[in-house]
Amino acid sequence: MPENTRALGVLVKVDRAKPSVALVARIRDANKRYFTYELGTLDSTNWTFKEVELFGSRRPWRQLFPQRPLSLMSVSIVETNARGELDPGSILLDSIKARRSTGEVENIETFSSVDGWHVLKNVPDAEKDRIELSSVSAKGDGSLLYAWSGGSPITARGVYPGADPSPMPALASVSFLRDSEHSIGDNLTISLGGRRSSVRITDSFDYFPTLNTIEDKFILVGLEPALTNTNIGALLGGITPNEIWLSAEPGLSEDEWSDLVISLKNETPFPIGSVLDTRDALSKANIDPLVKAGWKALLFIAFGAILLLSAIGFVSHAYVSFRNREVQFALMRTIGLSMNQLISLIWLEQALIIIVGMSLGTWMGARLGAVIMPFLGSDDQGAQVVPPFIMQVDWTNLLTTYLGMVVVFTLVIVGVIFLIRRMSLNRALRLGEM
């Protein structure tokens, strides 16, 4: 529509008088807000010019006014009698005119062709509606014939300009595809804000912020096409986003951030329902650094004590085993085993004990974690948390721990070998005879 449009008019002719049926226009302003204007009722079968002031007719207590430039989104007919039904009929649209603030009238659509105009199919009753180019017109240059079937009252039925309507691309949750038995590439008809819209599933997703895809099913569409498809056929107000995410620019101070949150909470004249400050939520959920350090120190002491006890146990086992088998080692030396062969035997024996013990402990720890840890993946209501709880093994730290254990056990084995090297064959054999 022209920049300084003051009024909008449509030259129409209806097949029969319908005093309870109104002709309405749906307008979108520069801020992408939608407004509905009633041009008049279809109370005459003659060519009639229906016009409405876009600014002067607004009630003074309404604080929202369209922001130029304006765009005409649709032209519709509405049965205003809520107790009645919309009867089938047809209407000829000869031209759409815009009156500037200077008084100049400009044709913005002459309907010499109906290419680029489509039927609103936001309700099931509109499936049989049709448009075509008619030779009947006020000036003989053609008009748009719109024929509609019967339907419900207080529902917009009409036409809108634009490109060929095609399904909106959409992403479907894996849970939706699984339960609905649809697949990628399918076309669906869904309800957006109570209005029918066609979508095409182009891909799927497992998780999405703020959505519980485990318990519910979702379809994601682009904001702009969704708002356009749902609002061009609406009558009052418009479908608008009810939740937005804001991210601060780098370098924003804490005071500036707090002022922003306060200003959002006190926004006028249209207050916001609630504001969730993730910084505040995370700061409340964050563990005190001293407490966190204390827990780390406690875990370090606990694991260190376990490692120390394991080392003491292994030292005790190695020493007792050496004393009990001292005679056997002496006999092996006397029958011809060299010291290197005896040391190799000790290394092999202790290595087998360590490898089997650590492998068995690792396997038992993994099984124990698989049984106990999943219980941490539920909230206080018993529902599974999103994203789901996944148990992962920090192999870097685990291998570091294993390396420390290997070093300790190696030192113990070296000590045992040192005792074997100092062993006296005569003394050991005399002990064996006693």
Order of alpha helices (4+ residues) and beta strands (2+ residues): beta-beta-beta-beta-beta-beta-beta-beta-beta-beta-beta-beta-alpha-beta-beta-beta-alpha-alpha-alpha-alpha-alpha-alpha-alpha-alpha
